[in-house]
Each structure stands twice: as C-alpha cells, then as structure tokens.
Amino acid sequence: MTGGTGYSLRCTLTFGDIYGQILAWMAVIFVSLAAGLGLMGSSRPLFALVGVGLILVLSLPFLLFAFVTTLLNHIQLEPKGTA
C-alpha cells in the first residue's frame, strides 16, 4: 500500500471527564459499607458481608462500562499530513 495516508491516534481524556464517575462509585462504596455496618449489629452478620460484596460486585461492571465508553469517546483518529 504505497501512497496511503497514515493515521495518528490521539486521546483527549482528562481527569475531569471521569471525576463524576469516580465520585458516584465512591458514594456506592460508602453507602454499601454503611449498610453493612448497620447490619453487623443484627443477629446475622453474614448478611452484612454478603450484601456489601454483592453491591460491590454488581456495581463494578457498570463502573467499567462507564470508564470504557468514556475513554472510547475521547479517542480520535487524525490523518497524518503528507509532508
């Protein structure tokens, strides 16, 4: 392939783009830990551990999906100039 135009990959992602997602997931973590500590005093503390684990495991795929889609939205392919 001679004479083809090359492309350069540029990522414009900044910390401000994912800051809200990080804060939302931290809120989920703190709420689940608070609920777990609230349930620790009950007669069945195993429910507290299972509940915290379940919330964290179920929220992780949503966090990863948000990060990946945000990252993909900030990747740009730019044609290289022919010098």
Sequence and secondary structure as in RCSB ss.txt:
>XXXX:A:sequence
MTGGTGYSLRCTLTFGDIYGQILAWMAVIFVSLAAGLGLMGSSRPLFALVGVGLILVLSLPFLLFAFVTTLLNHI
QLEPKGTA
>XXXX:A:secstr
  S   EEEEE   HHHHHHHHHHHHHHHHHHHHHHHHHHTSS HHHHHHHHHHHHHHHHHHHHHHHHHHHHHTE
EEEE    
